[in-house]
């Protein structure tokens, strides 16, 4: 079994049935990953299956998988197989937008995540306590916007707009002002992306939507404890995926 999410194989490459090079196999697998045909953490087809799909040698497949491994997208376990990283959405996002989170700024990515971790889980809990039907409608609209196609810079802005919506629901103007300062610091540096007009991969949009949906549901349900827990988990995941924790 693999983690394919559609009926198309990773080797469905247009053109002739000639043997494909390692770079072509890598490009086809990358496209399959970007389109969400493999789930994060899923097992990929084995070398023999991939060689048959691409009509090529297992050595060419190994070379292609080595390229993916060097980017951190896959891990290979002897006797177990090849597995897509659980952080594949974050890795794809950084590759597509050429993100440099180590770029020197007055307020770094790490500092903003630390600040959010200190206050945002509590903000989400407060939002769950104070949430109204209007707040839920705004949160839902902001959440749905994240799944709509857009370029990378707009995608990041929409994520922050969703977070801002539950700061508004918390009904604390001081906390909202603090978040606006954090969001401005990130936007001023274009979220550290150097190709901010790039297309957002399906795997990135879908993964983010699923994560933020958990925060939405907890707040909409008025569940303070769950809202605090899932928000903290989301922010810790951002830090961990960036090698910051």
C-alpha positions as CSV (number, residue, x, y, z in Angstrom):
1,X,0.0,0.0,0.0
2,X,1.1,3.6,-0.7
3,X,-0.2,7.0,0.2
4,X,-1.5,7.8,-3.2
5,X,-4.6,10.0,-3.1
6,X,-5.8,9.7,-6.6
7,X,-6.0,7.1,-9.3
8,X,-2.9,8.4,-11.2
9,X,0.5,7.0,-10.7
10,X,3.6,9.0,-10.1
11,X,5.0,7.6,-13.3
12,X,2.2,9.0,-15.5
13,X,4.5,11.0,-17.7
14,X,3.3,12.2,-21.1
15,X,5.3,11.2,-24.1
16,X,6.9,8.1,-25.5
17,X,7.7,4.9,-23.6
18,X,11.5,5.6,-23.7
19,X,13.4,5.1,-20.4
20,X,13.4,8.2,-18.3
21,X,16.5,9.8,-16.7
22,X,16.9,10.2,-13.0
23,X,16.2,14.0,-13.3
24,X,13.0,13.2,-15.2
25,X,11.9,10.7,-12.6
26,X,12.7,13.2,-9.8
27,X,10.7,15.9,-11.6
28,X,7.7,13.5,-12.0
29,X,7.8,12.4,-8.4
30,X,8.1,16.0,-7.2
31,X,5.0,16.9,-9.3
32,X,3.1,14.0,-7.7
33,X,4.1,15.2,-4.3
34,X,3.2,18.8,-5.0
35,X,-0.2,17.7,-6.3
36,X,-0.9,15.8,-3.1
37,X,-0.9,12.4,-4.7
38,X,1.1,11.1,-1.7
39,X,0.1,12.0,1.8
40,X,2.8,13.3,4.3
41,X,4.3,10.3,6.0
42,X,3.0,7.9,3.4
43,X,5.0,5.1,1.8
44,X,6.1,5.5,-1.8
45,X,6.2,2.7,-4.4
46,X,9.3,0.5,-4.1
47,X,12.3,0.7,-6.6
48,X,11.0,-2.1,-8.7
49,X,7.5,-0.6,-9.1
50,X,8.9,2.8,-10.0
51,X,11.3,1.3,-12.5
52,X,8.4,-0.5,-14.2
53,X,6.3,2.7,-14.2
54,X,9.1,4.7,-15.8
55,X,10.4,2.0,-18.0
56,X,13.9,2.5,-16.7
57,X,16.6,0.8,-14.5
58,X,16.5,0.6,-10.7
59,X,19.7,2.6,-10.7
60,X,18.0,5.5,-12.3
61,X,15.3,5.3,-9.7
62,X,17.8,5.2,-6.9
63,X,19.5,8.3,-8.3
64,X,16.2,10.1,-8.5
65,X,15.3,9.1,-4.9
66,X,18.7,10.3,-3.7
67,X,17.8,13.8,-5.0
68,X,14.6,13.7,-3.0
69,X,16.4,12.4,0.0
70,X,18.9,15.2,0.0
71,X,16.2,17.7,0.0
72,X,14.7,16.0,3.1
73,X,11.5,15.1,1.3
74,X,11.9,11.3,1.7
75,X,13.6,8.9,4.0
76,X,14.7,5.4,3.0
77,X,14.6,2.6,5.6
78,X,16.3,-0.7,4.8
79,X,13.8,-3.5,4.8
80,X,10.9,-1.0,5.2
81,X,10.8,1.1,2.0
82,X,10.7,4.8,1.1
83,X,8.6,7.2,3.0
84,X,7.5,10.8,2.3
85,X,8.5,13.1,5.2
86,X,5.8,14.3,7.5
87,X,7.2,17.8,6.9
88,X,6.8,17.5,3.1
89,X,4.3,20.4,2.9
90,X,6.7,22.7,4.7
91,X,9.7,21.5,2.7
92,X,7.8,22.0,-0.6
93,X,6.7,25.5,0.5
94,X,10.3,26.5,1.3
95,X,11.6,25.2,-2.0
96,X,8.9,26.8,-4.1
97,X,9.1,30.2,-2.5
98,X,12.9,30.0,-1.8
99,X,12.3,30.8,1.9
100,X,15.2,31.8,4.0
101,X,14.1,31.9,7.6
102,X,17.7,32.6,8.7
103,X,17.7,36.0,7.0
104,X,18.8,38.7,9.4
105,X,15.9,40.9,10.5
106,X,15.1,43.1,13.5
107,X,12.4,40.6,14.3
108,X,13.3,37.0,13.1
109,X,10.9,34.2,12.3
110,X,11.9,32.4,15.5
111,X,11.1,35.5,17.6
112,X,7.7,35.9,16.1
113,X,6.9,32.2,16.7
114,X,8.1,32.4,20.3
115,X,5.9,35.4,20.8
116,X,2.9,33.7,19.3
117,X,3.5,30.6,21.4
118,X,3.5,32.7,24.6
119,X,0.1,34.3,23.9
120,X,-1.8,32.7,21.1
121,X,-3.0,29.4,22.7
122,X,-4.6,31.5,25.4
123,X,-6.0,33.8,22.8
124,X,-7.7,30.9,21.1
125,X,-9.1,29.7,24.4
126,X,-10.5,33.2,25.0
127,X,-11.9,33.3,21.5
128,X,-13.7,30.0,22.2
129,X,-15.2,31.5,25.3
130,X,-16.4,34.7,23.6
131,X,-17.2,33.5,20.1
132,X,-20.4,34.7,18.4
133,X,-22.1,33.6,15.2
134,X,-20.6,36.5,13.4
135,X,-17.1,35.5,14.6
136,X,-17.7,31.9,13.4
137,X,-18.8,33.2,10.0
138,X,-15.7,35.4,9.7
139,X,-13.4,32.5,10.8
140,X,-15.1,30.2,8.2
141,X,-14.7,32.7,5.4
142,X,-11.0,33.3,6.3
143,X,-10.4,29.5,6.5
144,X,-12.0,28.8,3.2
145,X,-9.8,31.5,1.6
146,X,-6.7,29.5,2.5
147,X,-7.7,26.7,0.3
148,X,-8.4,28.9,-2.8
149,X,-5.6,29.1,-5.4
150,X,-3.4,32.1,-5.0
151,X,0.3,33.0,-5.1
152,X,2.6,32.3,-2.1
153,X,2.6,35.8,-0.7
154,X,-1.2,36.1,-0.7
155,X,-1.4,32.6,0.8
156,X,0.8,33.6,3.7
157,X,-1.3,36.7,4.2
158,X,-4.5,34.7,4.3
159,X,-3.1,32.4,7.0
160,X,-2.4,35.5,9.2
161,X,-5.9,36.9,8.4
162,X,-7.4,33.6,9.7
163,X,-5.3,33.9,12.9
164,X,-6.3,37.6,13.3
165,X,-10.0,36.5,13.1
166,X,-9.7,34.6,16.4
167,X,-7.8,37.5,18.0
168,X,-10.8,39.6,17.1
169,X,-13.1,36.9,18.6
170,X,-11.1,37.0,21.8
171,X,-12.3,40.6,22.2
172,X,-9.1,42.0,23.7
173,X,-7.8,45.0,21.9
174,X,-4.3,44.9,23.5
175,X,-3.7,41.3,22.3
176,X,-5.0,42.2,18.8
177,X,-2.6,45.1,18.6
178,X,0.3,42.8,19.6
179,X,-0.7,40.3,16.9
180,X,-0.9,43.1,14.3
181,X,2.7,44.1,15.2
182,X,3.8,40.5,14.7
183,X,1.9,40.1,11.4
184,X,3.3,43.4,10.1
185,X,6.9,42.3,10.9
186,X,6.4,39.2,8.9
187,X,4.7,40.9,6.0
188,X,7.4,43.6,5.9
189,X,9.9,40.9,5.2
190,X,7.5,39.2,2.7
191,X,7.5,36.2,5.0
192,X,11.2,35.5,4.1
193,X,10.2,34.3,0.7
194,X,12.3,35.3,-2.3
195,X,9.9,34.0,-5.0
196,X,6.7,35.3,-3.5
197,X,4.7,35.1,-6.8
198,X,5.1,31.3,-7.0
199,X,2.1,29.0,-7.2
200,X,1.1,27.3,-3.9
201,X,1.3,23.5,-4.2
202,X,-1.9,21.5,-3.5
203,X,-0.1,19.6,-0.7
204,X,0.8,22.9,1.1
205,X,-2.7,24.4,0.8
206,X,-4.5,21.2,1.9
207,X,-2.1,20.5,4.8
208,X,-2.5,24.1,6.1
209,X,-6.3,23.9,5.7
210,X,-6.5,20.7,7.7
211,X,-4.3,22.1,10.5
212,X,-6.2,25.4,10.8
213,X,-9.6,23.6,10.5
214,X,-8.8,22.0,13.9
215,X,-8.4,25.5,15.5
216,X,-11.6,26.7,13.8
217,X,-13.7,23.7,15.0
218,X,-12.5,24.1,18.6
219,X,-13.3,27.8,18.7
220,X,-16.6,27.4,16.9
221,X,-17.6,24.6,19.4
222,X,-16.7,26.9,22.3
223,X,-14.2,24.4,23.6
224,X,-11.5,26.5,25.4
225,X,-9.3,23.6,26.3
226,X,-9.2,22.1,22.9
227,X,-8.7,25.5,21.2
228,X,-5.7,26.1,23.4
229,X,-4.2,22.7,22.8
230,X,-4.6,22.6,19.0
231,X,-3.3,26.1,18.6
232,X,-0.2,25.3,20.6
233,X,0.3,22.2,18.6
234,X,0.0,24.2,15.3
235,X,2.6,26.7,16.4
236,X,5.0,24.1,17.7
237,X,4.7,22.3,14.4
238,X,5.7,25.5,12.6
239,X,8.8,25.8,14.8
240,X,9.7,22.1,14.5
241,X,9.3,22.0,10.8
242,X,11.7,24.9,10.5
243,X,14.3,23.3,12.7
244,X,13.8,25.8,15.4
245,X,12.7,23.6,18.3
